[in-house]
Structure formats: C-alpha cells, structure tokens
Amino acid sequence: MSQAAILPEITLIQHATVYDGDNSVGQQTDVAIEGDRIICVGDCSHLNPTQMIDASGLALAPGFIDVHTHDDLVVMDNQAMLSKLSQGVTTVIVGNCGISASPALANQSQLPDPVNLLGDSDAFIYPSFADYALAIEQAKPAVNVGALIGHTTLRWQAMEDLQTAANPTQMQQMRQQLNHAVEQGALGLSTGLAYHNAQAATAAEVEYISQDLHQYGAIYTTHLRTEFAGILDAMTEAFKLGQKAQLPVVISHLKCAGVENWGRAPEIIAHLEQAQQHQSVCCDCYPYTASSSTLDLNQVTDDFDIFITWSTPHPEMAGKTLAEIAALWQLSLVQSAQKLQPAGAVYHCMNDADVEHILSHPSAMIGSDGLPCDPHPHPRLWGTFPRVLGHYVRQQQLLGLSHAIHKMTGLAATQFKLKQRGKIANGYYADLVLFSPETVADTASFEQPQQLAAGIEKVWVNGQLSYQQGQQIVAVAAGKLIKRDSLANHHLCTHKNDSAAIFTGSPISRSK
C-alpha cells in the first residue's frame, strides 16, 4: 500500500466566525476535522487537508443539542431526521415528560396517554434499556441520541391501574427497573406529573424510585405537576425531590400557561433562582407562545384557541379549532373534546413577554418538544433553533448570538453531562453547524409546519457532513448513542434485603 493511500482525510473549515459554545465572543479562525474529532482550532497551516471549505461570512458553532424531544422511536424509523438536521441539531435527548420507549413491552392495543405520542404499540419492544440501546446502535441514527427513562413508562409496566398511587411492591419494581436502565447508560429519570396517567403518583413515589440515582451521576427532568396557577408549588415539589435524591433538576419547557398566569414569568424565575442558591436547578424552554400535546380535558377553555392536530375517532376534524368543531357539532367545548379523544392539540396558552423572560434567563436551555408522529405538528418540530437565532437574536435582539449558541450547545452538554460535546475545541467530537447569522430563520408555521429552515448551510455529525442547505441529506448516518458517562462503570452497593438490588429479569411483569 502506498504512503498516499493511508494519509488521513482532513476537512479544513476556513475563515468562519467560530463560536466555541462557551458563551465567548465569536472569533474568525479555522477549524480542522479528522475522523469524528476536531483536531485543530486556530492556525492549522501545519496540516495537509483533503478538503477545504471557505466559510467567510458564516458562523461555525457546535452542533445544537435539542434537550427536550420525543424522538425515541423516530430516530430509528426516520434515519434522515431532516426535521433536526435542517435546524443544525446534531444531538437529541429523548425520554422526556415521563414517557420513553424503554423499558417497555406493549401488550395492549391502546397505549396509555401520553405514551401514545411516541408511536404505535407494536413499536414498544424494548424490555430493557440495553435492548433499546442496541436497537439505536444497529439503526445507525442520523443524529446522536441521549436517553432518559420515563416515569409514566415505568408505571405502565409495573401497574394495571395508572389512576392510583403505586403500592410498595410496584414502587420497588419501578426503582429496580430504573436503576437497571441507568446502569446500562440511560441519563436519568423524567416525569410528566401533569398527565392523566401520572397525576396519582405521589411525591413519595417519585422520591422512592429515584433515591439511588445520585450514585450513578444521573439527572432528573420534570414536566411539572402543573404549569398553570399552582406552578410555584409544583416547582417546589421538583426542588424537594432534587434535594432528597441529591439530583440535578431540569424543569421541562418552563412556561406561564393559561391567561390567569400571564405576566408571572419574573415571579417564576425568581423562584427558580432562589432554589439555585443551594442546589443544581435549570430549565429548558421553546421559543413559541403555543404548547402542544394530547388533548387534555383539564386544559379545555375558551380563553385561547385550541387547534386539533389529530383525532383517532374523528380524523376528519384535524386542522380545525376546538371551537369550530364544537360549533359544527353543536356541543360544548368539553363535550367536543371528549368526543374527539384520543386526540392531539396545540394550545395557544402563553404570551410573548413571559416567553421572552424565560428564554433570556442564563440557565434556560433550548428544547423543541416537537412531536414527530403528529400528522400536523407544532412548527417547533422544524423551527425551534433557527427561530431563536433569527427572531430572538437578529430581529428582537433579546439575546446575543454567543449567548444563544451557548444555550444550545455548551450549557446543554454540561447539564446533561455529554462528554466532549457542545464545544469547539481540540479533541471534541466534530458535531458542527455552519450557518449565516444574517439569513438564518425558521420558515415552519402553524399552517405549514414541515418546512426547512433558512440559513443553515452545513451540518456535521461526528465529523460526517450530514446536511447541506438546498441539497438532499448526504447518505450517511453518523449518529451515536450517548450513554451516561460520569459513573458508567459504577455499580450500586447492595445489601441484604435491599429493595434497590439490581433487577435483571426480562420481560417486565405488571404488579397489581
């Protein structure tokens, strides 16, 4: 074999304004990639690049990390992941809001709400996190995947009746399953206590099942018990769990939901900051005044528009507002919602000032909370990250560009303990996005939500060029499963009669 044949392939990105992910001011410099790593930042003249890219006038940032997704199953079914790559997203955190694809085996035709947001029942075939991890690795996803374990998924597997509090036997099974999953590489636990099938879970239940997680270096994320009038008490519940279980806490999609809550963002942020004085607490948010989820009777109101995105018994009503449907059927809003269920909805329940106040807070990360299985998804699925950069950075000047990039990269990697990601530095994984600060923008709208962003020029995942503006996805799938790293080889010390003993059985059995 000749010497020339074994020379490494090096890509040199020249003259970009580089934002390193650490909230530093952008600097015009060069960055070189070899394999899946960044090998040079700055003067790279000593290298012999295989390919050179002139990035004059463009910004180069670490690949964006979407810390709040429901892509658990779609990362395997939709290898292109165009909705994420076209935004510059190279890593997704799945398993949020208490719902995850593992550990779960579906043995019923209808999935519990909101697990049904993730996919059909025949897709829930992963009785352990190790099974799910293997499936991810074999699928070769287009983006990196880090996974949380959902509390509602654990309840679904351990309990027959999700409308009740778990008994000691059921809590023990959930705790064992959670420990087992985290030992196998899951990042931590998520809850969705506002949802119908988790509302009966007491604070004691969540505390019990999570009490071993600190020994693994895991985290806790939560869709609060309420985001409406009682939000401060719900936040306090989350903070207490973090203190008792010694876990970092991430409040999911922090918002002021409901007209009666509008204007309370300063109060809510002050409550967050008070907790930050003595524990690790942060949040994620998305840059829109509308939320999206399953159709929840508790959120039915005439205070704001509720847009129906899908309905199992009445698919013909998708694309109409609940008020329009109620008028057609000559029923009340609640009666119409009952008739539509199970269904999905977009709730226009927030105001701009509150969104801006939360989005601009230094500890707020960015998460799309997009629903990829929704036939008419919220535009956040395709538009979250370019909307921050275009609307809130360039147009509204709410954030500086380096600050916004930090939220999407370095801050997220630090909070979720994603080693050697979220930063442009020697030795880090080459997850990169090249974009135009002057033209980057979301084009996805509520009317036409599945639209490519403008201004995202190129995206690399683990050193592989995976997206180019105006062109088809490059035929590579370079994503990896990112397992919990900090204590990856640490095992719990178990004692005689210790209920936290690691569970190794499979499949999972439900306890009545």
C-alpha positions in Angstrom: 0.0 0.0 0.0 1.4 3.4 -0.9 2.0 6.2 1.6 -0.5 8.4 -0.2 -3.3 5.8 0.3 -3.0 5.9 4.1 -3.0 9.7 4.6 -5.8 10.8 6.9 -8.8 12.6 5.4 -8.9 16.1 6.9 -11.5 18.7 6.3 -10.4 22.3 6.9 -13.1 24.9 7.5 -11.5 28.3 6.9 -12.4 31.9 7.8 -15.5 31.2 9.8 -16.5 33.2 12.8 -16.2 30.5 15.4 -18.5 30.4 18.4 -16.9 27.8 20.7 -20.1 27.1 22.8 -18.7 28.7 26.0 -20.5 32.0 25.5 -17.3 33.5 24.2 -17.4 36.2 21.5 -17.0 34.8 18.0 -13.5 34.8 16.5 -12.6 34.4 12.9 -10.4 31.3 12.7 -10.0 27.9 11.1 -11.2 24.5 12.3 -10.0 21.1 11.1 -11.8 17.8 11.3 -10.3 14.3 11.1 -12.4 11.3 11.6 -15.1 12.0 14.2 -13.0 14.6 16.1 -11.9 18.2 15.9 -8.1 18.2 15.6 -7.2 21.8 15.3 -8.7 25.2 16.2 -6.8 28.3 15.1 -3.6 28.1 13.0 -3.9 24.8 11.1 -1.2 25.6 8.5 0.8 22.5 9.6 -2.0 20.2 8.3 -2.4 18.8 4.8 -6.2 19.0 4.4 -8.1 16.7 2.0 -10.9 19.2 1.6 -11.0 23.0 2.3 -14.3 24.9 2.8 -14.3 28.7 2.6 -16.7 29.8 5.4 -16.2 33.6 5.0 -19.2 35.5 6.3 -20.6 32.4 8.1 -20.7 31.4 11.7 -19.5 28.0 12.9 -20.9 26.6 16.1 -21.0 23.3 17.9 -23.9 21.2 16.7 -27.1 22.2 18.5 -28.3 19.9 21.3 -32.1 19.6 21.5 -32.5 18.8 25.2 -36.2 18.1 25.0 -37.5 15.8 22.3 -39.9 12.9 21.8 -37.8 11.3 19.1 -37.4 8.0 21.0 -38.7 5.8 18.1 -38.4 8.1 15.1 -34.6 8.2 15.3 -34.7 4.5 14.2 -37.6 4.8 11.8 -36.6 8.0 10.1 -32.9 7.8 9.7 -32.8 11.1 7.7 -34.0 13.1 10.7 -34.4 16.1 8.4 -36.5 18.0 10.9 -33.5 18.1 13.2 -30.5 18.3 10.9 -32.1 21.1 8.9 -32.0 23.2 12.1 -28.4 22.4 12.9 -29.3 19.9 15.6 -26.8 17.1 15.9 -27.9 15.6 19.3 -31.3 14.9 20.8 -32.3 14.0 24.3 -35.2 11.6 24.3 -37.4 10.1 27.1 -38.8 13.4 28.3 -42.1 14.2 30.1 -42.2 10.8 31.8 -42.6 8.8 28.5 -39.8 6.7 27.0 -39.6 3.8 24.6 -37.9 1.6 27.2 -38.1 -0.3 29.4 -41.4 -1.2 27.8 -43.3 -4.1 26.2 -46.7 -3.2 24.9 -49.3 -6.0 25.5 -52.4 -4.0 24.8 -53.9 -2.4 21.7 -54.3 1.1 23.0 -51.2 2.8 24.6 -51.7 4.9 27.7 -51.8 8.6 27.3 -49.3 10.3 26.6 -47.1 7.3 25.7 -49.1 7.2 22.5 -47.3 10.3 21.4 -44.2 8.3 20.7 -45.6 5.8 18.2 -47.8 2.7 17.8 -48.0 -0.1 20.3 -46.1 -2.6 18.1 -43.0 -0.3 18.3 -42.7 -0.8 22.1 -40.4 -3.9 22.0 -37.6 -3.0 24.4 -38.0 -4.7 27.8 -34.6 -3.2 28.9 -32.7 -0.1 28.2 -29.9 -2.4 26.9 -32.3 -3.6 24.2 -33.2 -0.1 23.2 -29.5 0.9 23.2 -28.7 -2.0 20.9 -31.5 -1.1 18.5 -30.3 2.5 18.3 -26.8 1.4 17.6 -27.9 -1.0 14.9 -30.2 1.6 13.3 -27.3 4.0 12.9 -29.3 7.2 13.5 -28.5 10.4 11.7 -28.1 12.3 15.0 -26.7 11.5 18.4 -29.1 10.2 21.0 -29.1 10.5 24.8 -32.0 8.9 26.6 -33.9 9.5 29.8 -36.2 6.9 31.4 -39.9 7.9 31.7 -41.7 7.6 35.0 -45.1 7.0 33.3 -43.5 4.3 31.2 -42.3 2.6 34.4 -45.8 2.9 35.9 -47.3 1.5 32.7 -45.1 -1.6 33.0 -45.5 -2.1 36.8 -49.2 -1.3 37.3 -52.6 -2.3 36.0 -54.4 0.8 37.1 -52.5 4.1 36.4 -55.2 6.2 38.1 -53.9 5.1 41.5 -50.8 5.7 43.6 -48.3 2.9 43.3 -48.1 0.4 46.2 -44.7 -0.7 47.8 -44.3 -3.7 45.5 -44.9 -1.6 42.4 -42.6 1.2 43.6 -39.9 -1.4 44.2 -40.2 -2.8 40.7 -40.0 0.7 39.2 -37.0 1.5 41.3 -35.2 -1.7 40.2 -36.0 -1.1 36.5 -34.8 2.5 36.7 -31.6 1.5 38.4 -31.0 -1.2 35.9 -31.6 1.2 33.0 -29.3 3.9 34.3 -26.6 1.3 35.0 -26.9 0.4 31.3 -26.4 4.0 30.2 -29.6 6.0 30.5 -29.0 9.6 31.5 -31.6 9.7 34.3 -35.3 10.0 35.1 -38.1 12.1 33.6 -41.6 12.7 35.0 -44.8 14.0 33.5 -46.8 14.5 36.6 -49.4 16.8 34.8 -50.6 13.9 32.7 -53.6 11.8 33.5 -51.7 8.6 34.0 -49.1 10.1 36.4 -51.3 12.5 38.4 -52.0 9.9 41.0 -48.3 9.4 41.7 -47.3 11.0 45.0 -44.1 12.9 45.6 -43.1 10.0 47.9 -43.5 7.6 44.9 -41.1 9.6 42.7 -38.7 10.1 45.6 -38.6 6.4 46.4 -37.9 5.2 42.8 -35.2 7.9 42.3 -33.3 7.7 45.5 -30.4 5.6 44.1 -29.8 7.8 41.0 -27.2 10.1 42.5 -24.8 7.2 42.9 -24.8 6.9 39.1 -24.4 10.6 38.4 -27.8 10.7 36.8 -30.2 13.7 36.4 -33.9 14.4 37.0 -36.1 16.2 34.5 -39.8 17.0 35.0 -42.9 18.2 33.2 -44.3 19.8 36.4 -47.4 18.7 38.1 -49.0 21.9 36.8 -47.8 24.8 34.7 -50.9 26.8 35.5 -51.9 28.7 38.7 -50.2 26.2 41.0 -46.8 26.3 39.2 -44.8 27.6 42.2 -45.9 24.7 44.4 -45.2 22.3 41.5 -41.7 23.7 41.2 -41.1 23.4 44.9 -42.1 19.7 44.7 -39.4 19.2 42.0 -36.8 21.1 44.0 -37.5 19.0 47.1 -37.1 15.8 45.0 -33.8 17.1 43.8 -32.6 17.8 47.4 -33.8 14.5 48.8 -32.4 12.4 45.9 -29.3 14.6 45.5 -30.0 15.0 41.8 -29.6 18.0 39.4 -33.1 19.1 38.4 -34.2 20.3 34.9 -37.7 21.9 34.7 -39.0 20.9 31.3 -40.5 23.6 29.0 -40.8 26.2 31.7 -43.8 28.4 30.9 -46.6 30.5 32.2 -49.6 28.5 30.9 -53.1 29.9 30.9 -54.4 33.5 30.8 -54.5 33.7 34.6 -50.8 33.0 34.6 -49.7 35.6 32.1 -47.2 38.1 33.5 -45.9 35.8 36.2 -42.5 34.9 34.5 -40.5 37.2 36.8 -42.1 35.5 39.8 -41.4 32.1 38.4 -37.8 32.9 37.5 -37.3 34.3 41.0 -38.5 31.0 42.5 -36.0 29.2 40.2 -33.2 31.4 41.2 -33.9 31.0 44.9 -33.6 27.2 44.5 -30.3 27.7 42.6 -28.8 29.2 45.7 -28.5 25.8 47.3 -29.0 23.1 44.6 -28.4 22.4 40.9 -31.6 23.6 39.1 -32.1 24.8 35.5 -34.8 24.6 32.8 -35.5 24.3 29.1 -37.9 26.2 27.0 -39.1 26.7 23.4 -39.5 30.0 21.6 -43.2 29.9 20.9 -46.4 31.1 22.7 -48.2 27.8 22.0 -47.8 24.4 23.5 -48.7 21.0 22.0 -49.6 17.6 23.4 -52.5 15.2 23.7 -56.0 16.8 24.1 -56.4 17.3 27.8 -59.8 18.0 29.3 -58.2 19.9 32.1 -56.9 22.4 29.5 -60.1 22.9 27.6 -61.1 26.6 27.8 -62.4 29.4 25.6 -59.7 31.7 26.9 -57.4 30.9 23.9 -57.5 28.9 20.6 -57.1 25.1 20.8 -56.1 23.6 17.4 -56.8 19.9 16.9 -53.9 18.1 15.1 -55.3 14.6 15.1 -58.2 12.5 16.4 -58.5 8.7 16.4 -62.3 8.5 16.2 -62.7 11.7 14.1 -59.6 12.2 11.9 -61.7 14.5 9.6 -61.6 17.1 12.4 -57.8 17.5 12.3 -56.9 21.0 11.2 -59.8 22.7 12.9 -60.0 24.6 16.2 -62.0 23.0 19.0 -64.3 26.0 18.9 -65.1 25.3 15.2 -65.7 21.7 15.9 -68.0 22.5 18.8 -70.0 24.8 16.6 -70.3 22.1 13.9 -71.4 19.5 16.4 -73.5 21.9 18.4 -71.8 20.7 21.6 -69.9 22.4 24.4 -66.1 22.6 24.2 -65.7 19.9 26.8 -68.2 17.6 25.2 -66.5 18.0 21.8 -63.1 17.3 23.4 -64.5 14.1 24.9 -65.9 13.0 21.6 -62.5 13.6 19.9 -60.4 11.6 22.3 -57.8 10.3 22.0 -56.6 13.3 20.1 -53.7 15.9 19.8 -53.9 19.6 20.2 -51.9 22.9 20.0 -52.8 25.3 22.8 -52.2 29.0 22.3 -51.8 29.5 26.0 -48.9 31.8 26.6 -47.9 35.4 25.9 -44.7 36.9 24.3 -43.4 38.7 27.4 -43.3 35.6 29.5 -41.7 33.5 26.8 -39.0 36.2 26.3 -38.3 36.5 30.0 -37.8 32.8 30.5 -35.9 32.3 27.2 -33.4 35.0 28.1 -32.5 33.6 31.5 -28.9 32.4 31.7 -29.8 28.9 32.9 -32.5 28.3 30.3 -31.6 25.7 27.6 -33.4 25.2 24.3 -35.6 22.2 23.7 -38.1 21.8 20.8 -40.6 19.4 22.5 -41.6 18.6 19.0 -43.9 15.6 18.3 -42.6 13.8 15.2 -45.6 11.4 14.9 -48.1 14.2 14.8 -49.6 14.4 11.3 -49.8 18.2 11.7 -47.1 19.0 14.2 -46.4 22.3 16.0 -43.9 24.2 14.0 -41.4 23.9 16.8 -40.5 20.4 15.5 -38.8 22.0 12.4 -38.3 25.6 13.5 -37.1 25.9 17.2 -33.4 26.6 16.8 -33.4 28.8 13.7 -36.3 30.8 15.4 -34.1 31.6 18.4 -31.2 32.7 16.1 -33.3 34.6 13.6 -36.3 36.0 15.5 -34.9 36.4 19.0 -31.3 37.1 18.3 -31.2 39.1 15.0 -34.7 40.7 14.9 -35.7 41.2 18.6 -32.1 41.4 19.9 -33.3 39.6 23.0 -30.1 37.6 23.1 -26.6 38.0 21.9 -25.5 35.4 19.3 -22.9 33.9 21.5 -25.3 33.6 24.4 -28.0 31.9 22.3 -25.4 29.4 20.9 -24.2 28.7 24.5 -27.7 27.8 25.5 -28.0 25.3 22.6 -24.5 23.8 23.0 -22.1 24.2 25.9 -24.8 24.8 28.6 -26.8 21.8 27.4 -23.8 19.5 27.2 -22.8 20.5 30.7 -26.2 20.0 32.3 -26.8 16.6 30.6 -23.1 15.5 31.1 -22.4 14.9 27.5 -18.7 14.4 27.5 -16.6 16.1 24.8 -19.7 17.6 23.1 -21.2 21.1 22.9 -17.9 22.9 22.3 -15.4 23.6 19.5 -12.1 22.5 21.0 -9.3 20.1 20.2 -10.3 16.5 20.8 -14.0 17.2 21.0 -16.4 15.3 18.7 -16.9 17.1 15.4 -20.6 18.0 15.8 -20.7 21.3 13.9 -23.2 23.6 12.2 -22.2 26.3 9.7 -24.9 29.0 9.3 -25.5 32.5 8.2 -26.3 34.9 11.1 -27.8 37.3 8.5 -30.3 34.9 7.0 -30.9 32.1 9.5 -34.6 31.9 10.1 -37.5 29.5 10.8 -39.9 29.1 7.9 -42.2 26.5 9.6 -45.6 28.0 10.5 -48.7 26.7 12.2 -50.3 26.5 8.8 -47.3 24.8 7.1 -45.2 23.3 9.9 -42.9 21.0 8.0 -40.6 23.5 6.4 -36.8 23.6 6.1 -35.0 26.4 8.0 -33.2 29.1 6.0 -29.6 29.9 6.5 -28.3 26.6 7.8 -25.5 25.9 5.3 -23.8 22.7 6.5 -24.1 20.2 9.4 -21.5 17.7 10.5 -22.4 14.8 12.9 -19.3 13.1 14.4 -17.2 14.5 11.5 -19.5 13.4 8.7 -21.2 16.0 6.5 -24.8 15.1 7.0 -26.8 18.1 5.7 -26.3 20.8 3.1 -28.7 23.7 2.5 -30.6 23.2 -0.7 -29.5 19.7 -1.2 -30.7 16.2 -0.2 -29.4 14.7 3.0 -25.9 13.2 2.5 -26.3 9.4 2.5 -24.5 8.8 5.8 -25.8 8.0 9.3 -23.2 9.2 11.7 -25.1 9.5 14.9 -24.2 7.6 18.1 -25.9 6.6 21.3 -24.6 8.8 24.1 -24.6 6.8 27.3 -24.3 8.3 30.8 -20.6 8.7 31.2 -19.5 10.1 34.6 -20.0 6.9 36.5 -20.5 4.4 33.7 -18.8 1.6 35.4 -20.1 2.2 38.9 -22.4 -0.4 40.4 -24.7 0.2 43.4 -23.5 -1.3 46.7 -26.4 -3.6 47.5 -27.1 -5.0 50.9 -29.1 -7.9 52.3 -32.8 -7.3 51.9 -32.0 -4.0 50.0 -35.0 -3.2 47.8 -32.7 -1.4 45.4 -31.0 -4.6 44.3 -30.4 -4.5 40.6 -33.3 -6.2 38.6 -32.1 -8.3 35.8 -35.3 -10.1 34.8 -36.9 -9.6 31.4 -39.5 -9.2 30.2 -41.2 -6.8 32.7 -44.2 -8.1 34.6 -47.0 -5.8 35.9 -47.8 -5.9 39.6 -51.4 -5.4 40.5 
